[in-house]
Amino acid sequence: MESAYDYRKCTVLYVDDEEMALKYFARAFENRFPILTALNGADGYRLLEENRETIGLVITDQRMPGEKGVQFLERARQLHPRAIRILTTAYSDLYVAIEAVNSGAIYKYVTKPWDIPQLEVTLQRAVEFFLVQRERDLLLKEKLSVLQRMMITDRVLTLGILAGRLGHYLRNSLV
């Protein structure tokens, strides 16, 4: 079944301290999505800032030196609140997953090793969710713009009517 969404319109940022995981991820999905990768949180934040307009999905490993994946996603949410966030780990850490979901930092929790077809579906659904949200935001912005123009037009018409009546009263009072 062919999708109505153009997945190439949404860049996926993957942050992981394992270089082989980054290469494996990029090779597995670069034909489907534009992929950016970072070896650490600092590089991830830099890429997020530089590509704010195109990144729609951020996926990160939980266990990295220094900043953990959940912490990275929480800060990424502050930098780019609309981006969909996914946490992945090879370790079964239920507490981390629950914490991440409850804090609103993630859309999904994915365990390693990945089932590539299943992960692809997860990425597709996440990108679709991002694209639908972006479309909704654009439609709301357009609707608000139209309402604002209607209000301005209504005010100008009202002022015109008031000015016409005031002119009529002034002419009649001078006669």
Residue pairs with C-beta under 8 A, 6 or more apart in sequence:
3 124
3 128
5 124
5 127
5 128
5 131
7 32
7 33
7 124
7 127
8 33
8 34
9 56
9 131
10 33
10 34
10 54
10 55
10 56
10 57
10 127
10 130
10 131
11 33
11 34
11 35
11 36
11 51
11 54
11 55
11 56
11 57
12 29
12 33
12 34
12 35
12 36
12 55
12 56
12 57
12 58
12 59
12 123
12 127
13 36
13 37
13 38
13 44
13 47
13 48
13 51
13 55
13 57
13 58
13 59
13 83
14 22
14 25
14 26
14 35
14 36
14 37
14 38
14 59
14 60
15 37
15 38
15 39
15 40
15 41
15 43
15 44
15 58
15 59
15 60
15 61
15 64
15 69
15 72
16 22
16 25
16 37
16 39
16 60
16 61
16 64
16 88
17 39
17 40
17 61
17 64
17 65
18 61
19 39
21 61
21 112
22 37
22 38
22 39
23 37
25 35
25 37
26 35
26 37
28 114
28 116
28 119
28 120
29 35
29 120
29 123
32 120
32 123
32 124
33 57
33 123
33 127
34 54
36 47
36 51
36 55
38 44
38 46
38 47
40 64
40 65
40 66
40 67
41 64
41 66
41 67
41 71
41 72
41 75
44 58
44 60
44 72
44 76
45 75
45 76
45 79
47 55
48 55
48 58
48 76
48 79
48 80
48 83
49 79
52 79
52 80
55 80
55 83
56 82
56 83
56 84
56 127
56 130
56 131
56 134
57 83
57 84
57 85
57 86
57 123
57 126
57 127
57 130
58 73
58 76
58 80
58 83
58 84
58 85
58 86
59 85
59 86
59 87
59 88
59 110
59 123
60 69
60 72
60 73
60 76
60 85
60 86
60 87
60 88
61 69
61 88
61 89
61 112
62 68
62 69
62 70
62 87
62 88
62 89
62 91
62 93
62 96
63 69
63 89
63 90
63 91
64 72
68 96
69 87
69 88
69 89
70 87
70 96
70 99
70 100
70 103
70 105
70 106
73 85
73 87
73 100
73 105
73 106
74 103
74 105
76 83
76 85
77 83
77 85
77 104
77 105
82 130
82 133
82 134
82 137
83 130
84 107
84 126
84 127
84 129
84 130
85 105
85 106
85 107
86 106
86 107
86 108
86 109
86 110
86 122
86 123
86 126
87 96
87 97
87 100
87 105
87 106
87 108
87 109
87 110
88 109
88 110
88 111
88 112
88 114
89 96
89 111
89 112
90 111
90 112
90 113
92 111
97 109
100 106
100 109
101 109
107 126
107 129
108 122
108 126
110 119
110 122
